[in-house]
Amino acid sequence: MWWWLSFATGEGSRGVAIVEGDDVADATDNATKRGINPGGEVVGYPFPDALDAVAERERWGTNHLIKPEALIADGYQKRGEVLDAIGDTRNEHGETFEEYEARTGQVICEEHNTKV
């Protein structure tokens, strides 16, 4: 499975990586092994299907950290900003971020991101 991994600290986004893994922890370990884990909190979003993953990997590559400015310049939006813009704070499953985190375990706090 392919993942968007978003890295952030209290100072803001550190970047995004497209990484393969069985779950967010495995994908984060793979990012560390490839030298593209900048540390901080990690939020993982699985690609909904294989074709999306292929297209995004071809567009952005998988061997580097993608700067948030590059994604924004290309028309991508931060998930929170999209939800705020439509007056909603829930995802497509009707969950708040906290409910999503509790259900999926797809967030790794800064303290537990063991980057090298």
N, C-alpha and C positions, 0 to 999 in steps of 0.2 A: 504494500500500500504506500502511496506517495502522500506527503504532508507538506503544507505550508507551515513553517515554524516561524513564529514571530517572537523576537527577543526584545525585552525592554527592561529598563531600570526606572528609578524615580525621576531620572533626568529625561526620560522619553525613549522612543524607539531606537534600538541599536541595529535593526535591520531584519530582513526576512530571508529564509532559505527554503529551497525546495529539496526535500530529503526523503529517502525511502526508509521505511521501518514498519515493524509489526504493530507498534503503538507509538504514542508520543515519546515515551521514555527511550525506546529503541531508536527512533528517528533522531532524538537529541544526542544519544550516544554516537550515532553515525555522523552527525554534524561535528561532534567533538573530534572524532577520529580523522575527519577530513580537514580539520583546522578552520572550520567556518562557524564555530560556536563562540560568540563574543561575550557570553555570560549574561546574567540577568534572568528575569522571569521568562519562561517559555510558554507560549500558548500554541497548541497544535490544532490545525484544521485539516482533516483528511479531504483529499480531492473526492468529489462525489462520484466520478467515474473515470475509467482508464483513459478515455479520449481527452478529457479535460487535462489530466495529468501530463499526457504526451504533449499537448499543445503548449502548456505553460512551461514545461521543461525545455522545449525547443525555443520558446520565446526568450526565456530568462537564463537558461543554463542551470546546472546543479552544483557547480564547483566553487561557488563564491557566495558571499552575503550580499543580498540585494538591498541597496539603500532605500529607505522609505520615500525619499524625494524622487527617486527614479520611478517608483510605482505610481506615486501621486501625479507626476508629470505625464504619465502614460494613461491617466484616467481612472486608475484604481482609487478606491476610497477605503479609509479605515472603517472597520466593521461598526465601531461605536458611532462614528459620524453618520453612517448610512442609517442606522437605527434612530439617531437623534433627528435626522432630516425628515424622517417619516413619522416622527412623534411616537416612536415605539422603543422599548428597551428590551424586547424579547426577540429570540431568534425564530427561525422558521418552524420550530417545534413548540413555540409558546413558552419557552424557558427564559428566565433571566440568566445573566452570565454566571451568577453564583450557582443556580440550579444546573446549568450545563456542566460547570466545573465539578460539582458533586456527583453528577450522573456518569460522566465520562472519564474523570481523572486525567483530562487532557491538558492540565495546566501544571507546570513544574515551577515552584517558587524559586526565587533567586538563590536562596540558601542551599537548595537541593540540586541546582544545576551544577554538576561537577565538571565544568569545562577544564581542559588542560591548560 
